[in-house]
Amino acid sequence: MFHFTFQNLDIAHKLDNASSPKDEYGKHLHPFYELILFLHGDVDYHVEEISKHLITGDTILMTPGEYHYASVDKDVMYERYVLKFPVEIVPEHIRNILKEKDPFFIGSNRVKNLIMSLDRDFSIFSSADFYVIASAKIAEILVYLANYDKKASGEITRDFVANIIDYIQVNIKEDLNMDRLSKDLHYSKSYIANEFRTTMKVPIMKYIRSKKIILAQSMILQGIKPSKVAEELHFEDYSTFYRRYLQETGETPSGVKQK
């Protein structure tokens, strides 16, 4: 976590818990730009009349004079980057384009990497140098957002699917099904399934089962009993696990243990 203020830039990596001040959550506006990269939490964000439940990697851009506020579940850690910068550093033609854009941008790895790299930059550069570097990265992000087309072929889908894959990786030991995915990712089951299959060329539940079997192999090689592995990975029962394992690997779970 860090907080940098220098001349007309204010950049922070924030992590709030239940005891953190909540002043910035209330409805407000200001004469500068504010860019937020959402990382974690249970948050609905509102910009003028538009609202969205945030998922990891989402970017929100508030232009000067736009009312905005966050509805935050205070029992869940709320982590994000907040970049505040003045109108003067944004070229007029970019300003005009951004005024017409939806304030919410579905997670972009390019934007996410640029913003998150500021942590490293802050730790190794002087304030003056960091100011120059941060200003350059903000300019690059704004150009990207100004040219961002939500209907552009594949771009949103790729970033959205990347978020799904990250989610699966983190929760692979859980009982993952379409109802759970829809609830946690805040999209319909059909949308998640269709977007994933279009990009990955494989049904999402087949992908999850394959990932579970890969993990199961590793766990068995570590000496964990196959029955325990089936339980920890939330297979319906051992016979289902046995059948899936045989289909995916061509050998039985006990066969791996004997290697």
N, C-alpha and C positions, 0 to 999 in steps of 0.2 A: 504494500500500500504506500502511496506517496501523494503529496499535494504540492504543486508547483505554481507559484504566482510570480510573474515577472512582466513588467510593463503592462501590456494589455492582454496577456494570456493567463488563463486560469485552468490548470489541468490536474485532475485527481483520479486516483484509483481508490475506490471506496468500498468498504465492506461494513454494512450496518447489521446490528442485531437488535433484539427487543429493547435494549436500553439506550440505543442511539437516538440523538435528536431527530425529529421528524419535520423540521421547519420547511425543508425544500420539497416535501411531498405535496403541500397544499397548492391550490390553484394560484398561478402567478404568471406574469410576463416580464420581459426585460428588453432593453434596447440592443442586445447583442445576440449572436448565434450561440446555440448550445447543442452539442453533439453527444449522444449517449450510446455507449456500447454495453448492452446487457449481457451479463455472464451467468448470474444465478439468482434465484428467488421465485416468489409467487407474486407477480406484479401485473396489474392492468395499467397501461399508460394511455393518457388522454391528451390529444392535441386538438384544440378547438372542438369540432364536432366529431372527430375521428378517434376511435379507441381500438386497442389491440391488447390481447393477452400475450406477454412477451415470452419468447423462447430463446435459449442460449444463442448468442451471435447476432441477435436483432440489433439494428442500428436505428436510432431516432434522431432526426434533425429538426430542431425548432428554430425558425427564422425570427428575427426581431418583431416583437409585438404580438406573437401568438400565445394565447393562453394555454397552459399545459399543467398537468399534475399527475401524480402517481397514486394508485390505490395499491397499498402494500400489505401483504400478510406479515405482520410484525414478528410472528413466531418462526419465520423462515429467513435465513441469512440473505441479505440483498446486496449482491456484488455487481459493480459496474464501473466503467470509466466515464468520466464527465469532462468534456472539453468545452470551454467557453472562450469565445474570441470575437473581436469587434468587426463591425461591418466593413471598416476600411481595408481590411486585408483580403476581402473577397472581391474579385473583379466584377464589375457591374453586369457583364453579360452572364456570368455564373449566378449572380444574385437573382437576375430576372428568370433564369431557368428554374432555380431552386424554389422560387415562390409558387410555381405551378405544380411542384412535385408533391406526391403523397409523403407525409413526414416519416412514414415507417418503411424501412428497407429490410427485407428478409436477409438473414445472415449471409454476409459475404466474407469468404476467407481472406480475400485481399484486404478489405477494410479492417477486419479483426486483427490480422497480423500487423498491419501498420500501427494500429492503436496500441496493441499489447507490447510492441517493441519499445514503446516509450518508457516502460519500466526499466529496461536495460539502459536506454539512453540516459535516463535521469540519474542512474547510479554511477555513470562513468564520465559524464561531461559537466563542465562548469555551467552555471545558470545562463550565461550569455550564449554559449555554444548550444545548450539544450533548447533555448528559445529559437535559434535559427533552425535547428533540426526539426523541432516540433512544428514550427510554422510551415516548413516545406512539406511535412507529412500531412498537415491539415489541408494544404493546397491540393495535394495529390488526391486526398480523399474526396474533396469537394468536386474536383473535376470528374472523378469516377461517379459520384452520386448524381451529378448533373447529366451525365450520359447514361445513367442507369435506366434500363427499359424493362419494366416488369413483364412485358410480353416477349422479350428477346428470347430467341430459341434456346431452350435448355439451361440458361444461366440460373434462373431461380430454382429450377428443379435440381440442378447439381448441388447448389448450396443447401437446399432443403434436405435432400437425401444425405448429404454429408452430416447434417445435424442428426438425422435418424440413425445413421451408422454410429456416431459418437454416443448417442443415447443407448443403443443396443450394447455397445462395448462396455459401458459403465454398468449396465443392469443385466448382463448376460446370465447371471446366476438366478435372476428373478423369474417368476412365472409370467413370461411375456406372451401376450396374445393381442389380438386387434383391439379389444375393448380397452386394455391397459394402455396400449400405444396411443389410441385416440384420446383417452383421458389425460395422459401425461403430456402429449405433444400439442393438444388443443386443435386438432384437425380431425375431419371425418375419417372413418375407417377406409372408405372407398378412395378418398383423395390420397391418403398415405400409401395404400396398396398400389394404386395406379402410378403414382409418381415414382415410387421405388422400383417397380417392375420396368417402367419405361427406361430408367437410367441404368439399373443394374442387370437387366435382362434375366432376372430370376425373381420368383415370388418372395415376398418379404418373410413369410413364415418358414419357407424352405431355407432361406439365408440364415435365419435365427437358429433353426435346428442344426444346420451344418456348423455354425459357430459353437453351439453347445457341445457337439460331438468332438470338435477339435480340442475344446477345453477339457472334455471328459478324458480324452486320451492322455493329456498332460497330467491330470489328477491321478489317473490309474498308475501311470509310470512313477508317480511320487509315492505309491504304496497305498493309496486310498482304495478301499474296497469298492467294487463296481456298484453294489447296492447302495452304498453311502453316496457315491457320485450321482447316481440316478435321483436320490432324494434331494441332494444339495442343488442340483440343477433343475429341480421342479419338473421332472418327467411325470406323466400321469401315474405310472407304475413301472416296476422293473421290466416286465415283459415288453412294454412299449419302448423303454430305453434300449433293451437288448436288440429288438427288431430294428430300431433306427440306427443303432451303432453298427450292426451287421450290414445294413443297406449302404451306409456312408463309407465304411472302411473295408468291407469284405472280410472282416474277422470278428470274432466274438470279444466282448470286453475282457474276459479272462485270458484270452490269447495275448492281449497286450501286456498284461501283468507278468506273463511268463517269459517275456523277452529279456 
